[in-house]
Amino acid sequence: MALFESYERRIDKITEVLNSYGISSIEEAEKITKDAGLDVYEQVKKIQPICFENACWAYTVGAAIAIKKGCRKAADAAAAIGEGLQAFCIPGSVADTRKVGLGHGNLGKMLLEEETDCFCFLAGHESFAAAEGAIGIAEKANKVRQKPLRVILNGLGKDAAKIISRINGFTFVETEYDPYTNEVKEIERIPYSEGLRAKVNCYGSNSVPEGVAIMWKENVDVSITGNSTNPTRFQHPVAGTYKKERTEAGKKYFSVASGGGTGRTLHPDNMAAGPASYGFTDTLGRMHSDAQFAGSSSVPAHVEMMGLIGMGNNPMVGATVAVAVSIEEAAKADKF
């Protein structure tokens, strides 16, 4: 019986990658992770409960590769997990062409390295998946970092930010933007819980300039865009403007373009979905991004349709970090 969705289209490539690390099968990969005291399947399910079976198995394969490579640091484990995710990409798909699996691994690696100060889900509170990803990072990343990684959500609408903060226990930060001085000032800060979740700051912006000012306020150096209701009104303009300003200031900023539009189109360009698609949101993403993902920030079926796995891109970021941290913890406990 097939273990996961599109098994027949994926298994040859997966087996080839596993064999290159001396692992004979997916079942052996699972045994390697279990022997190290890891339950990768459950970890992934906890990040996004509606993810597909193939997401759980992709992370199991990635974790087994990390263990086989002897990755004792979470950042290195994250990059190895990316190899597992890439192995699950259906040959010739959008995700395969864009090396999205490797991209996820490298993004996770960046979030676990000390050089990264603040990670932003840009237009993040449009979907609960951003919250799922943020929770996964907040609860795990700082277990292995010397300097805590700050995580923020920055999206359009102060009411939306407040609602998402209340539901998920984040800290709602209300700001006021002065267009004449291009300055944003904090009006109110309401933590809706205690502990790790309260460390996630959630901002709502009334405009693109306010969104950019919030990025500067928090010194964001890595972000991932959502791409649902406001791709042309908010997240892509904010990321592109901020990228230009950071470059001019000689500061680093790694921009990831993600969401439903990256791999699909906002207007008819006769290309539909595919590696050659240059629909409007796809084009905007390519103009500012250092890494271009494929498929929805939140909807598992859409990312699966792009050829990767059935898990939203935002929760996938959280899953990569969570599994990578568990591998470092297992290494410290001499489990492998």
Helices and strands as residue ranges (DSSP letters): H 7-20, H 26-35, H 40-47, H 53-68, H 74-87, H 94-97, H 100-112, E 118-122, G 124-126, H 128-140, G 141-143, E 150-156, H 158-168, E 171-178, E 183-191, G 197-199, E 201-205, H 208-217, E 222-225, I 231-235, H 236-248, E 254-257, H 280-288, E 291-292, H 300-305, H 313-332
